Amino acid sequence: MRYDLNLLPVFVTLMEERNVTRAAERLGITQPALSNALGRLRLVMRDPLFIRERYGMQPTPMALELAPVIAAALAKIDDVVLGQQEFDPARAERLMAIASNSYVEFVMGAAIVTRLGRSAPGIKLRLIPYGSDLAETGVVSGNTAMALGRIVEAPDNVVVQHLMDETLACVVRADHPEVGDSLSREQYERLKHVNVLPPGRLRAGLFQALEQQGLRREVAVSVTHFLAVPELIAVTDYCSTLPSRICRRLAADPRLKILPAPADLGTFPVQMAWHVRYRHDPAHRWLRSVVSEAARAL
């Protein structure tokens, strides 16, 4: 039997999206064309492959069995083809999307853009928000070059690389009436706090660290971005516990002072994740090297 290899990307895209509309958009074809391709796939495989349910297309047991085999085969083809291509960053002109959490955008954004400006002026970046769901960023589908932040439960088609570890410190206003050059456990628990609301399940990080150290914290204000913290701290007697690299940036503000946390709150990882199909893509490999260099410089 002869197989139409053009059907294999349709299968993989349906497996990743579980939605006909989104799969058709990704493939750049109409929904009727995708439905036709799915029909041909079903004939070849002699299996329904996907069952339409209320919340999308659910794969059959055969589809689940075929998925890793087909994905691996396509990845090998990509490796061979993309590995032969050349990439000259100085002459390249393209738009690349990076999904980043607010911490990475604040701490690493300028360093990444500066490096791109020096060696690849024709490459433009589009930063999109990354919470805790990789699928929403386009990384799982391969529409986004990478995700930067803390990667939780990455699927098999996503590669994860550790970039650096981060610690935590505290910030209060410079003329705080109760806090001098250090912050005791008693002071920490007595103060009210400004909390940066991390997305989704990542919220557990600082809360778990405080619980492990037996530290209590009364949160008076919760904000959605680190940039809101210094303005609140500067006009209140509140305290905030933030990543150390962000605290270093805030140390230049004369209204604030940075202090060690009153207990060892451990570290949290900063990671980079990308779709396996970009493993050997020259442009993506180069961009990942730029991000890795920026992280090392920190």
GIZIKA-V731193 format. One record per residue. RES is the residue in one letter. SS is DSSP state (hx for helix, st for strand, lp for the rest). PSI is psi in whole degrees, -180 to 180 (none if undefined). D_FIRST is the distance of its C-alpha to the first C-alpha in Angstrom with 1 decimal. Layout:
{{RES/SS/PSI/D_FIRST} {RES/SS/PSI/D_FIRST}}
This chain:
{{M/lp/138/0.0} {R/lp/136/3.8} {Y/lp/142/6.5} {D/lp/106/10.0} {L/lp/-20/12.4} {N/hx/-17/15.2} {L/hx/-22/14.4} {L/hx/-44/15.4} {P/hx/-31/19.0} {V/hx/-45/19.2} {F/hx/-49/18.3} {V/hx/-42/20.9} {T/hx/-41/23.5} {L/hx/-37/23.3} {M/hx/-39/23.8} {E/hx/-38/26.8} {E/hx/-34/28.4} {R/lp/29/27.6} {N/lp/125/28.8} {V/hx/-42/27.0} {T/hx/-50/30.0} {R/hx/-39/30.4} {A/hx/-42/26.7} {A/hx/-41/26.6} {E/hx/-44/29.9} {R/hx/-39/28.6} {L/hx/-10/25.5} {G/lp/32/27.8} {I/lp/169/26.0} {T/lp/161/27.2} {Q/hx/-41/26.7} {P/hx/-37/25.1} {A/hx/-40/22.5} {L/hx/-42/21.9} {S/hx/-38/21.7} {N/hx/-43/19.1} {A/hx/-39/16.9} {L/hx/-38/17.5} {G/hx/-40/16.5} {R/hx/-37/13.1} {L/hx/-43/12.9} {R/hx/-37/14.1} {L/hx/-44/11.6} {V/hx/-45/8.6} {M/hx/-14/11.0} {R/lp/45/12.7} {D/lp/146/16.0} {P/lp/-29/18.7} {L/lp/-51/18.8} {F/st/134/22.2} {I/st/126/25.1} {R/st/123/27.8} {E/st/180/31.1} {R/lp/-38/34.6} {Y/lp/26/34.4} {G/st/-166/30.8} {M/st/122/27.2} {Q/st/128/26.9} {P/st/147/23.7} {T/lp/168/22.6} {P/hx/-37/22.6} {M/hx/-41/18.8} {A/hx/-42/19.3} {L/hx/-34/22.2} {E/hx/-37/20.3} {L/hx/-31/17.5} {A/hx/-53/20.1} {P/hx/-31/21.7} {V/hx/-47/18.6} {I/hx/-42/17.2} {A/hx/-41/20.8} {A/hx/-39/21.4} {A/hx/-45/18.5} {L/hx/-37/19.7} {A/hx/-38/23.2} {K/hx/-40/22.6} {I/hx/-45/21.2} {D/hx/-43/24.3} {D/hx/-45/26.5} {V/hx/-47/25.5} {V/hx/-51/25.8} {L/hx/-30/28.9} {G/hx/-21/30.5} {Q/lp/-13/30.8} {Q/lp/150/32.6} {E/lp/153/36.4} {F/lp/123/38.6} {D/lp/102/42.3} {P/lp/-31/43.9} {A/lp/-25/47.0} {R/lp/-5/45.1} {A/lp/143/42.4} {E/lp/110/42.6} {R/st/164/40.6} {L/st/130/41.1} {M/st/135/40.1} {A/st/134/40.4} {I/st/127/41.9} {A/st/121/42.4} {S/st/141/45.8} {N/lp/169/48.2} {S/hx/-30/51.8} {Y/hx/-51/53.0} {V/hx/-40/50.7} {E/hx/-41/51.4} {F/hx/-45/55.1} {V/hx/-39/55.2} {M/hx/-14/52.5} {G/hx/-50/51.9} {A/hx/-39/54.7} {A/hx/-40/53.8} {I/hx/-46/50.2} {V/hx/-39/51.2} {T/hx/-44/53.9} {R/hx/-39/51.5} {L/hx/-43/49.1} {G/hx/-34/52.0} {R/hx/-44/53.1} {S/hx/-15/49.9} {A/lp/70/47.5} {P/lp/-19/49.6} {G/lp/-6/46.7} {I/st/127/44.7} {K/st/145/45.5} {L/st/144/45.1} {R/st/114/44.6} {L/st/128/45.7} {I/st/151/44.5} {P/st/141/45.9} {Y/lp/118/44.3} {G/lp/-104/45.6} {S/lp/-1/43.8} {D/lp/104/40.4} {L/hx/-35/38.0} {A/hx/-34/35.5} {E/hx/-18/38.2} {T/hx/-16/38.6} {G/lp/-1/35.1} {V/lp/-41/34.7} {V/lp/-34/32.1} {S/lp/-13/30.0} {G/lp/7/30.8} {N/lp/-18/32.9} {T/lp/140/36.1} {A/lp/-40/36.7} {M/st/165/38.4} {A/st/143/40.7} {L/st/128/44.1} {G/st/-142/46.2} {R/lp/118/45.8} {I/lp/122/42.2} {V/lp/126/41.8} {E/lp/59/38.7} {A/lp/139/36.2} {P/lp/173/32.5} {D/lp/-24/30.2} {N/lp/11/28.9} {V/st/130/32.6} {V/st/135/34.6} {V/st/131/38.3} {Q/st/134/41.1} {H/st/131/44.7} {L/st/-47/47.1} {M/st/170/50.6} {D/st/150/52.7} {E/st/147/55.3} {T/lp/-176/58.5} {L/st/148/60.7} {A/st/178/64.3} {C/st/152/66.7} {V/st/134/68.4} {V/st/172/71.6} {R/st/151/74.1} {A/lp/-36/76.4} {D/lp/39/79.6} {H/lp/130/78.4} {P/lp/-17/81.5} {E/lp/-15/80.2} {V/lp/126/77.9} {G/lp/-122/79.1} {D/lp/1/77.3} {S/lp/166/75.3} {L/lp/115/73.7} {S/lp/167/74.5} {R/hx/-41/72.5} {E/hx/-43/75.3} {Q/hx/-44/75.3} {Y/hx/-43/71.5} {E/hx/-25/71.6} {R/hx/-30/74.7} {L/lp/157/73.2} {K/st/155/71.0} {H/st/150/67.6} {V/st/125/65.3} {N/st/134/61.7} {V/st/120/58.6} {L/lp/105/56.0} {P/lp/159/52.7} {P/lp/144/49.5} {G/hx/-136/47.9} {R/hx/-12/47.9} {L/hx/-15/49.4} {R/hx/-24/52.7} {A/hx/-24/53.0} {G/hx/-66/53.6} {L/hx/-40/57.3} {F/hx/-42/58.1} {Q/hx/-40/56.9} {A/hx/-43/58.8} {L/hx/-41/62.0} {E/hx/-41/61.6} {Q/hx/-31/61.1} {Q/lp/0/64.3} {G/lp/27/66.1} {L/lp/133/66.8} {R/lp/153/67.4} {R/lp/126/66.9} {E/st/110/68.1} {V/st/118/65.8} {A/st/-35/68.0} {V/st/136/65.5} {S/st/133/61.7} {V/st/170/60.2} {T/lp/-7/56.6} {H/lp/148/57.1} {F/hx/-30/59.1} {L/hx/-21/60.9} {A/hx/-20/62.8} {V/hx/-51/64.3} {P/hx/-35/67.0} {E/hx/-35/68.6} {L/hx/-44/68.9} {I/hx/-38/70.2} {A/hx/-23/72.7} {V/lp/12/74.6} {T/lp/177/74.4} {D/lp/24/75.2} {Y/lp/169/71.6} {C/st/154/69.4} {S/st/141/65.7} {T/st/117/63.4} {L/st/163/60.9} {P/st/142/58.7} {S/hx/-37/61.0} {R/hx/-29/59.5} {I/hx/-39/60.2} {C/hx/-36/63.7} {R/hx/-38/64.3} {R/hx/-40/63.7} {L/hx/-19/66.1} {A/lp/-22/68.7} {A/lp/-12/69.7} {D/lp/115/70.9} {P/lp/-14/74.6} {R/lp/-12/74.5} {L/st/160/72.3} {K/st/144/72.4} {I/st/135/69.7} {L/st/150/70.3} {P/st/149/68.4} {A/lp/151/67.0} {P/lp/-3/69.5} {A/lp/161/66.9} {D/lp/109/63.9} {L/lp/11/61.1} {G/lp/-162/58.4} {T/lp/163/55.6} {F/st/148/52.4} {P/st/150/49.4} {V/st/125/48.3} {Q/st/163/44.6} {M/st/136/41.9} {A/st/143/38.3} {W/st/160/35.3} {H/st/142/31.6} {V/hx/-25/29.6} {R/hx/-17/27.8} {Y/hx/12/31.2} {R/lp/-42/31.9} {H/lp/8/31.9} {D/lp/122/32.4} {P/hx/-43/35.6} {A/hx/-43/37.3} {H/hx/-38/36.8} {R/hx/-41/37.8} {W/hx/-45/40.9} {L/hx/-41/41.7} {R/hx/-36/41.4} {S/hx/-37/43.8} {V/hx/-45/46.2} {V/hx/-42/46.2} {S/hx/-41/46.6} {E/hx/-41/49.6} {A/hx/-39/51.2} {A/hx/-43/50.9} {R/hx/-36/52.5} {A/hx/-21/55.3} {L/lp/none/56.3}}
